[in-house]
């Protein structure tokens, strides 16, 4: 009964955590992307505007 639970790894038991341990964390990618976007917008605010003749 309990022998078919799967193997124990550092990230959890069996196949229920297989997707979570693949190395791809969508929330971290979204947070990093938004951070880079706002950092770029902040840099654009620091650059002086060109004078229009």
N, C-alpha and C positions, 0 to 999 in steps of 0.2 A: 504494500500500500504506500509506504513512504519512500520506497526506493526509486520511484519514477518521478521524483520532484526535480531532478536535474542536478547539475553540478554547482558547487558553491564557488563563486569568484569574489574578488575584492569589491566589485560593484553590486553584488546581490546574488540571488539564488535563481538558477535556471535561466530559461529563455525570456522571462518577463522583463528583464532589464537589458536585453540584448540591444535594443534600439538606443537606449539611453547611454550605453557605453561605447557607441561607435565613434565618439569624438566630435560629433556635430551638434552644437548647442545653438538652436535657432535664436533664442533670446539674446545670447551673447553677441551673435552676429548683427542682430538688429540694433542693439545698444551701441556697438562699435560703429556701425554705419551712421547712426544719428549723431553720435559724438563727432565723427569726422566731418559731417555735413555742417554742423553748427560751428566747428572750429574754422572751416573754410569761410563761412559767412562772417565770422568775427574778424578774420584777416582781411576780408574785402572792405570792412568798415574802417580799417586802419589805413588803407591805401588812399592817398589824396586823389581827388577827382581831377581829370584833365580840364584845362581851361578851354572853353569853346570860343573861337574867334568869330 
